[in-house]
């Protein structure tokens, strides 16, 4: 996984892994720390936005909290 830059220093996102039609996000805390988001759930447009925010290193945690919420494909 690629470490998340966390340019503001206040994100719960620790790392991410980008796939062709998915992104896996690892959070620093929580019972389940790894979440898979893909083209089926929450959908291609949202996943592409999440990929861009992950690469940017800013805004991913907020986007997940406000827009994506519990619309993930899998958690572990």
N, C-alpha and C positions, 0 to 999 in steps of 0.2 A: 504494500500500500504506500501511497505517497503522503507524506506528512502535510497536513493543512497549514498554510502560512499564517492564518489567523492574524492579519495585519492590525486589527483593533485590539487584540489581546484578551478578548472577553468571550470567545466562542467555546461551545462545548464540543465542537467537531475536532477530532484528533487527526484523522487521516481519511483518505478516500481512494477508491480504485475505479477507474473509468473503463467500461466495456463498450462494445459496439453500440448496443441499445440499452445500456444500463449504467448505473453508478452505485457502488457500495460505499456507505458512509459509516465510519467508526466514530462513536462518541466517547468522550472521556469518562462519563458516568452513566449509570442506569443499570437495571437488571439485564437488559439485552443491549449490548453496545454496538452491534453490527446490524445495519439495515440495508436491504437491497431495494432499489427503485428501478423499474424497468419500463419498457414500452407498453406493457399491459397495465401496469399500476405504478405510478400515477399517470403514465402516458408519455409519449415521445416529446412533446413540447416542453413539459415540465422537467423531464430528465435532461434535455439539452440545456435548459436554463440552469439547472443544478450543476451540470458539468462546467459551464462557463464560470459560475460563481466559485466552484471548487478551484479551478485553475487560477482565478483572480485572487483567491485567498481572502475574500471578504464577502460577507452577506449570506453565506450558505446556511448557517444555523438559523438566522432570522427568517429566511425564505421557507425553510422546512417548518419552522414553528408557526408561521402565519398562513402559508399557502398549502403546503403539502400535508402537514399534520400527520394523521395516522394512515394516510393513503400510500402504503408501502407494499411491496410484493412479499417480503420475508424479513424476519428478524431472528437473531440468534446471539 
